[in-house]
Structures are given as C-alpha cells and as structure tokens.
Amino acid sequence: MKLTQLIAQYVKFRKSLGQDFESNERRLRTFSRFVGESADIR
C-alpha cells in the first residue's frame, strides 16, 4: 500500500468520526510529500 493511500484512508476515517481534521490532514500530506508520495508501506 502506498503512503498516500494510507493517509487518505486514515483522514477519511477520522472525518467519518466527526472530527475536524484539517490541520492534521495538511501535516500528514506534507509528511507524505517529504518522504515520497510513492513510498510503499508494508
């Protein structure tokens, strides 16, 4: 699974719980770009 996919799933999950997750979403996406968007997570 790619890091960007994992982050997208996690953000969707947190938002489905009704949480305001905008700033954390930006941080995670910035981290993803830093590490490499195509980073493979095992």
Backbone as ProteinMPNN parsed JSONL, in Angstrom:
{"seq_chain_A": "MKLTQLIAQYVKFRKSLGQDFESNERRLRTFSRFVGESADIR", "coords_chain_A": {"N_chain_A": [[0.85, -1.167, 0.0], [0.526, 2.219, -0.774], [1.881, 5.184, 0.716], [0.391, 7.565, 0.38], [-2.161, 6.552, -0.129], [-2.731, 5.262, 2.266], [-2.734, 7.424, 4.054], [-4.9, 8.876, 3.006], [-7.019, 7.1, 3.541], [-6.924, 7.059, 6.344], [-7.445, 9.744, 7.006], [-10.016, 9.99, 5.957], [-11.344, 8.182, 7.64], [-11.031, 9.444, 10.189], [-12.446, 11.816, 9.732], [-14.951, 10.73, 9.313], [-15.666, 10.131, 11.846], [-16.479, 12.485, 12.737], [-14.64, 14.379, 13.389], [-12.777, 17.428, 13.337], [-10.357, 17.641, 11.155], [-8.597, 19.046, 9.64], [-6.085, 20.55, 9.936], [-4.342, 18.563, 10.817], [-4.56, 16.844, 8.668], [-3.299, 18.339, 6.657], [-0.695, 18.351, 7.705], [-0.053, 15.602, 7.592], [-0.17, 15.151, 4.825], [1.88, 16.834, 3.972], [4.044, 15.563, 5.194], [3.921, 13.183, 3.743], [4.666, 14.075, 1.179], [7.287, 14.841, 1.769], [8.529, 12.408, 2.491], [8.087, 10.953, 0.24], [5.743, 10.474, -2.113], [5.144, 8.081, -3.31], [5.989, 6.166, -1.591], [6.239, 2.935, -0.348], [4.313, 1.166, 1.931], [4.532, -1.378, 4.232]], "CA_chain_A": [[0.0, 0.0, 0.0], [1.285, 3.466, -0.858], [1.687, 6.096, 1.837], [-0.706, 8.496, 0.096], [-3.416, 5.807, 0.03], [-2.917, 5.037, 3.697], [-3.109, 8.707, 4.644], [-6.26, 9.195, 2.556], [-7.941, 6.247, 4.3], [-6.912, 7.495, 7.738], [-8.137, 11.034, 7.065], [-11.44, 9.698, 5.741], [-11.821, 7.554, 8.871], [-11.134, 10.45, 11.256], [-13.544, 12.722, 9.392], [-16.211, 9.999, 9.484], [-15.961, 10.184, 13.273], [-16.953, 13.83, 13.015], [-13.555, 15.212, 13.895], [-12.201, 18.449, 12.474], [-9.04, 17.038, 10.964], [-7.966, 19.794, 8.553], [-4.666, 20.868, 10.144], [-3.602, 17.296, 10.849], [-4.525, 16.339, 7.298], [-2.224, 19.071, 5.97], [0.598, 17.851, 8.218], [0.187, 14.263, 7.052], [0.111, 15.259, 3.388], [3.221, 17.416, 3.866], [4.949, 14.461, 5.527], [3.903, 12.264, 2.611], [5.491, 14.661, 0.116], [8.669, 14.812, 2.236], [9.015, 11.029, 2.441], [7.928, 10.473, -1.128], [4.341, 10.081, -2.21], [5.006, 6.698, -3.761], [6.61, 5.283, -0.599], [5.469, 1.713, -0.122], [4.17, 0.82, 3.343], [4.26, -2.821, 4.365]], "C_chain_A": [[0.898, 1.234, 0.0], [0.923, 4.38, 0.306], [0.512, 7.04, 1.592], [-2.061, 7.82, 0.258], [-3.736, 5.609, 1.504], [-3.357, 6.322, 4.4], [-4.536, 9.071, 4.26], [-7.293, 8.38, 3.331], [-8.048, 6.716, 5.744], [-7.676, 8.81, 7.908], [-9.636, 10.826, 6.899], [-12.057, 9.091, 7.001], [-12.028, 8.587, 9.971], [-12.277, 11.425, 10.995], [-14.896, 12.039, 9.558], [-16.626, 9.949, 10.949], [-16.432, 11.571, 13.693], [-15.885, 14.772, 13.523], [-13.134, 16.245, 12.856], [-10.728, 18.086, 12.316], [-8.211, 17.801, 9.929], [-6.471, 20.044, 8.774], [-3.822, 19.593, 10.196], [-3.516, 16.675, 9.459], [-3.413, 17.029, 6.512], [-0.851, 18.576, 6.418], [0.935, 16.48, 7.63], [0.52, 14.31, 5.566], [1.49, 15.884, 3.136], [4.275, 16.357, 4.162], [5.054, 13.483, 4.358], [4.77, 12.791, 1.469], [6.972, 14.618, 0.488], [9.27, 13.414, 2.082], [9.037, 10.514, 1.007], [6.542, 9.875, -1.261], [4.163, 8.63, -2.628], [5.665, 5.708, -2.803], [5.685, 4.106, -0.313], [5.492, 1.365, 1.365], [3.809, -0.656, 3.438], [3.531, -3.111, 5.628]], "O_chain_A": [[1.911, 1.274, 0.699], [-0.198, 4.35, 0.813], [-0.28, 7.288, 2.501], [-3.011, 8.444, 0.73], [-4.88, 5.771, 1.929], [-4.252, 6.298, 5.245], [-5.304, 9.528, 5.107], [-8.329, 8.912, 3.732], [-9.144, 6.765, 6.304], [-8.459, 8.963, 8.844], [-10.433, 11.422, 7.624], [-13.171, 9.45, 7.382], [-13.076, 8.608, 10.615], [-12.992, 11.816, 11.918], [-15.881, 12.691, 9.904], [-17.801, 9.75, 11.26], [-16.745, 11.803, 14.86], [-16.194, 15.849, 14.034], [-13.135, 15.975, 11.655], [-9.949, 18.218, 13.259], [-7.235, 17.268, 9.4], [-5.67, 19.775, 7.879], [-2.709, 19.561, 9.671], [-2.512, 16.051, 9.115], [-2.668, 16.374, 5.782], [0.05, 18.403, 5.596], [2.07, 16.232, 7.222], [1.4, 13.584, 5.103], [2.184, 15.502, 2.193], [5.282, 16.264, 3.46], [6.143, 13.013, 4.028], [5.524, 12.031, 0.862], [7.82, 14.386, -0.374], [10.392, 13.264, 1.599], [9.909, 9.734, 0.626], [6.21, 8.891, -0.602], [3.137, 8.018, -2.33], [5.877, 4.547, -3.156], [4.492, 4.283, -0.068], [6.556, 1.28, 1.977], [2.872, -1.115, 2.784], [3.218, -4.268, 5.909]]}, "name": "protein", "num_of_chains": 1, "seq": "MKLTQLIAQYVKFRKSLGQDFESNERRLRTFSRFVGESADIR"}
